[in-house]
Amino acid sequence: MKKQFKLGIIGCGFIATTILRGVVLSDFLREKKIIVSDINEDKLNSVDYLGVNTCQNNRFVAENSEYLIIAVKSKNFGEVAKSIEGVRPEKVISVMTGITKNTIKNALGVGLIKVARCVPNMPCSIGSGAIGIDMVDFNKSNTDTDFISNIFNRLGTVVSMEESKLDAVTALNCNVSHALLFIDSLIDAGVKLGLTKNEAKIFAAQSVFGITEMVLMEEKSIDELVAQNCESGTFALETVKALDEGNFRKEIFQAVEASYHRLSEQK
């Protein structure tokens, strides 16, 4: 039976709002074909400008949506599963951290449920994110895989992969916090050396943005780019030496590894 809504979303937090903006403002999906639920009325009111349907009834959303995105915090998934108990959504898309497809299927009732898992990150909110996605359950239908991919293509670069790699993607996607702290440290250094905070922010953020583009576009390895930058003057070489002496690489690796192990502990 044809569903009333093409896309339903349970949860209206940061990622859900990002998805809504992406699909509506790009004209990928008409707002009247979308419904979102949340227990927080203020969050629902915050997406009124998009024209999507809203409600506080998870069951209604699950029953009446062809594709159901579950976009709540992992710790709240049990409550969501209970709120839609007895409903058997056929096509589920999860953006929850660390919750496996089997866990979702067991909670919702295995049956014919197909589950895709997606790991987005913070820059998705400006269309510059990186999204790891497992759509193996949908591989027999190009219509389904195209639809799911197109939702997240609006948010950034999508990389399809098997579910076993998604914890690693989650740990790496946390690196936006590492990058933010790095940029903040550059800003502080610039201010200490005499720049205004705004001047330091521009040079720190733009430098990181620019070199990130080079990493993605250039055929050279990162080591080659570092060497090329160091050729521009001894000051760049001194920066690399100082970072090496402070075990910069090791600290970043350990931070990512800690995130990865934390995900494993939650299962």
RAVENNOR-V875383 format. One record per residue. RES is the residue in one small letter. SS is DSSP state (hx for helix, st for strand, lp for the rest). Layout:
RES|SS / RES|SS
This chain:
m|lp / k|lp / k|lp / q|lp / f|st / k|st / l|st / g|st / i|st / i|st / g|lp / c|lp / g|lp / f|hx / i|hx / a|hx / t|hx / t|hx / i|hx / l|hx / r|hx / g|hx / v|hx / v|hx / l|hx / s|lp / d|lp / f|lp / l|lp / r|lp / e|hx / k|hx / k|hx / i|st / i|st / v|st / s|st / d|lp / i|lp / n|lp / e|hx / d|hx / k|hx / l|hx / n|hx / s|lp / v|lp / d|hx / y|hx / l|hx / g|lp / v|lp / n|st / t|st / c|st / q|lp / n|lp / n|hx / r|hx / f|hx / v|hx / a|hx / e|hx / n|hx / s|st / e|st / y|st / l|st / i|st / i|st / a|lp / v|lp / k|lp / s|hx / k|hx / n|hx / f|hx / g|hx / e|hx / v|hx / a|hx / k|hx / s|hx / i|lp / e|lp / g|lp / v|lp / r|lp / p|lp / e|lp / k|st / v|st / i|st / s|st / v|lp / m|lp / t|lp / g|lp / i|lp / t|lp / k|hx / n|hx / t|hx / i|hx / k|hx / n|hx / a|hx / l|hx / g|lp / v|lp / g|lp / l|lp / i|lp / k|st / v|st / a|st / r|st / c|st / v|st / p|lp / n|lp / m|hx / p|hx / c|hx / s|hx / i|hx / g|lp / s|lp / g|st / a|st / i|st / g|st / i|st / d|st / m|lp / v|hx / d|hx / f|hx / n|lp / k|lp / s|lp / n|hx / t|hx / d|hx / t|hx / d|hx / f|hx / i|hx / s|hx / n|hx / i|hx / f|hx / n|hx / r|lp / l|lp / g|st / t|st / v|st / v|st / s|st / m|lp / e|lp / e|hx / s|hx / k|hx / l|hx / d|hx / a|hx / v|hx / t|hx / a|hx / l|hx / n|hx / c|lp / n|hx / v|hx / s|hx / h|hx / a|hx / l|hx / l|hx / f|hx / i|hx / d|hx / s|hx / l|hx / i|hx / d|hx / a|hx / g|hx / v|hx / k|hx / l|lp / g|lp / l|lp / t|lp / k|hx / n|hx / e|hx / a|hx / k|hx / i|hx / f|hx / a|hx / a|hx / q|hx / s|hx / v|hx / f|hx / g|hx / i|hx / t|hx / e|hx / m|hx / v|hx / l|hx / m|hx / e|lp / e|lp / k|lp / s|lp / i|hx / d|hx / e|hx / l|hx / v|hx / a|hx / q|hx / n|hx / c|hx / e|lp / s|lp / g|lp / t|hx / f|hx / a|hx / l|hx / e|hx / t|hx / v|hx / k|hx / a|hx / l|hx / d|hx / e|hx / g|lp / n|lp / f|hx / r|hx / k|hx / e|hx / i|hx / f|hx / q|hx / a|hx / v|hx / e|hx / a|hx / s|hx / y|hx / h|hx / r|hx / l|hx / s|hx / e|hx / q|hx / k|lp
